[in-house]
Amino acid sequence: MFKGSLPALVTPFTNGQVDFDALKKLVDWHIDQGSHGLVPVGTTGESPTLTHAEHDAVVECVVNHAAGRVKVIAGAGSNNTAETVRLVQAAKAAGADAALVVTPYYNKPTQAGLIAHFTAAADCGLPIIIYNIPGRSSVDMSVATMAELAKHDMIVGVKDATGDLARVPKQRHHCGHDFIQLSGEDATALGFNAHGGVGCISVTANVAPKLCAEFQEATLAGDYATALSHLDRLMPLHEAIFMEPGLVGAKYGMSLIGMGNEEVRAPLVGLTDGTKAAIRDGMVHAGLLN
């Protein structure tokens, strides 16, 4: 159901407000460039600084404008289970194809707490993609816990940002071959798919959607020589975008090709000159700029 290149969409702002016309333009652009799905209001979509009303409106806008052309996985994560349930219910009402639910951050639940949290989200009746990112959430979902959750009909896959490629075959073994494994880390996406993954929820795809889509298609076809050639083009850009918060880097890169502005919400701020230069150089290397 979900595979290939799935951009973790930025949320465009103009004068501090969500720019829905710009968001619709991004949806059309990503589809035209070959993206295989869209993931609005994850962390890259600045979900921490959107109001609940803005969050719901962004999901609804993306779902309606995509109009079934690609799958939409709506960000619906919180460290509050009741709030997560509300976000999943809203995504379901908007017509999203699935919800991306992060492991609860800061309050560090036990594995039993993770099972309770994700079961409550899945009981809403919308397919759930677990988002395991211990580097940010300070809690790591174990393979055993994921295998237990995979028994729920509505828990269909994982966005794995652990950076541990050995987790992919382990999860494949314990959760089943049909359990969808999506990378949450651009730089290791080739190895991730070689180990059994089927796609990437990508930050860099905001800047290079066509190249990221072609890269994913090559890996899924088993053409790793072509995929490696694409990765050689993309790697400097992957590194540059994440020199500072990735969504800020993505917005700057997009601004260089006329696909938005650099505006972000505090506490995030604009990039340093050194990072801007590295992103520009990475885009030149990838063939996105002259």
N, C-alpha and C positions, 0 to 999 in steps of 0.2 A: 504493500500500500504506500509506503513512504521510502523513497530511495533517491540517490543521486545528490545533486547540489541543491541545498535548501538554505538560501540566504537568511541569516538572522537579521531581519530588517531593522535599519535605523528608523527612528521616528523624526521626521523633519519638523523643525520649528521656524517660525517667522515672528520676530518681535515677541518672543516668549510664549507664543501660542502654537498648538499643533496645527501644521499646515496640511489640511486634508487634500487640497488640490495637488500639492507636491507629492503626497503619499500615493495618490492614485497614479500619478505619473511614474513613480517608482515601480508600482505593481506592474504596469504595462511594460515598462522597460525590462524588468527582470524576466517576464514571460517571453518577450520578444528575443531576449538574449539567450534563452534556452534553459533558464532555471527550472528545476523539477518540482519545486514547492516553495512556500514562503512561511517564515516563522516571525510573526509580528510580536511585539511587546515582551520579548525576552530581555535579558540584561542589556543587550546591544540596542534594544529599542527604548532604553532608559526607563524601564518599568519602575525603578525605585523612586523616580521623581515625577511620575505621572499620577494624577488623581485617579481614583477608581472610575469616575465618569469618563475621563480621557482614555484610560486603559480599555474600557468596554467599547468606546467609540472607535478607537483605532482598530480593534479586532473586527468590529462590524464593517468598517470601511473596507478593510483588506478583503474580507470574505465576499462582500457584495461586489466589489470591483473586480476581483479575480473571477467571479461568476462561474466557478467550476472548471476554469481553464487549467489550474494546478491545485494541488492539495494545500490546505492552510492548517498549520499547527500553531495554535494560539498559546502564547506564554500565559501561564496561570499559576505561577509559583508564589509562595509566601511561607514564612515560618510560623504562621498561624493557620491551623487546620481549617477552622471555620471560614477564614478568609479565602483559603485555597478552594474550598468547596464552592463558595460564592463565585469565584472567578471561573471555575470550570463550568458551573451552571450557566454563567453568562456567555461563555464561549460556545457552549452547546446551543443555547438559544439563538446565537448569531449565525449558526450554521457552520462553525469550524469543523474540520475533519478530525481533529485531535487536539489535546492540550499537552503542553510541555510543563511538567511540574518538577521543580527543583527540590532537592533534599533540604529540609528546613535549616536555615543558616542561623548562626549565633547561639541559639538555645541548645544545640547539640543533643538531639534525642538519641536514645538507644536504638538498637536494631528493632526491638519490639515497637518502639515509638514510630519508627519509619514504616513498619508494616501497618500500623493503625492509621497513620497519616495518608499513605497512598491508597489504602483500601477505601477510606472515606472519599477520596477524590474519584476513584474508579467507580464507586457505587453511584455516581451521578449519571453513568450511562454513556459517557463519551470516551473514546479510546485515549489512553494515557501513555505518554512517553516520559519515563523517569529521566531526570536530569541529575547525573551524579558528577559533582564538581567539588571534591573535597578541598581543593586549594582555596576556594572562596567560602564554602559553607562550613568548613571545619568538621564535617562529618562525612564518612565514607560508607556508602552502602556496600555491604559484603556481598559476595557472589551467592552465598546461601540465602540471604535475605531477598536478593533479586529473583532467585529461583522460586522462592515461596510466593512472591508477588506475581510472577509470571503465570502462575496457575489461575489468576483472575482473568476472566475473558476480556476485560476492558484494559488490562495493562499489557500493551503490545510491544513495547520496545524501550530502548534506553538511548539517551544522548550521553556518551561517555567522554568526559573531559578529565579523566584521571591521568592521561599520558602514558599509561601502562598498557602496552600492546598485548602483553600476556593475558590481560583480562578478557580480551575478545574471544579467544578460543575457549577459555574457562566458562565464560557466560554462555557461549554457544553450546557447550556440553551440558551445562546444568539447566539452562532456560529453554533449550530446544533450538533447532535450526530455523524455525519460523519466527523466533523472537528477533525483532528488528533492532540492529545495532548501528547507530549513527555516531560518527566521530564528533566531538566537540572541540577538536584541536586541529586547525588547518595544517600545521607543519607536519603532523604524523598521519595525515589522512590516507596516504598511499599505503603505508604499512597496515593501517587499521583495516582497510578493505581487503588487503591480501590475507589478513588473519580471519576474515569472515564478516567484516562490516559491509554495509550496503550504501553508505552515503555519509555526508557531512553537513551539519548545521554550521554554516560558515560565516565568519566575519568578513574575510577577504572577498567573498562573493558579492558584497555590497559594492566593491570597487571594480572587480573583474568577473562579472557574472558569466560571460561567455566562456572565458578561459577555464573558470572553475567547473562549469557544466561539462565542457569537453574533457577535462581531467577526470571527472567522476565517470563519465561514459566510458572512457578508456579503461579505467580500473574494473568496471563492472563487466566489460567485454573480455577481460583477461589480457588486455593489451598493455602490459606494464612498461614496455619500451616507450610507447607514446605517452603514457602517464608520467613516466620519469622525465621525459623531455619537457612536459608541461610544468612539472614540479620545479625543474631547474629554472624555468622562467618566473615562477611564482614565489620561490623561497625568499629572495630578498624583500619582496613586498610583505609576505607573512611576517617576517622579522621586524620590519620597519613599522608596520601598523600596530604592533604590540610593544613598541618601545615605551609608549605611554598607554593609557586606557584605550583598548581597541576600538571602541565605538567613536572616540574622538578622532583617532587615526583614519577610520573608515570615512567619517564625514569630511575630513580634509581631502582625502583622496578623491571622493566623489565630487567635491567642489572644483577640482582641477579639470574634470571632464564635463562640467556643466550639469551635474545631476544633484544639485542641492548646495546648501551653504554649510558653514562650519559651526553653526549655533548649537550649543549644548546647554544643559541646565546645571546650575551649581548643585553639588560641590565640584563638578567637573569644570575644567577651564580649557582654553585653547592650548594648542601644542607649542612647544619650544621650537625655535628656528632649526635646531639640529635635527629634530624628529621630522619636521616638515621637509627638510632637504633629503632625508633618508627615504621618506615615502615617495617623493618626486622621483628620486633615482630608481627606486624599486619599480615604479610604474613605467619609467623609460625602459628598464631592463626587461620588463614583461611585454613590452610593445604596446602599452596603453597610451603613452605620450611620446612625442618626437624628442 
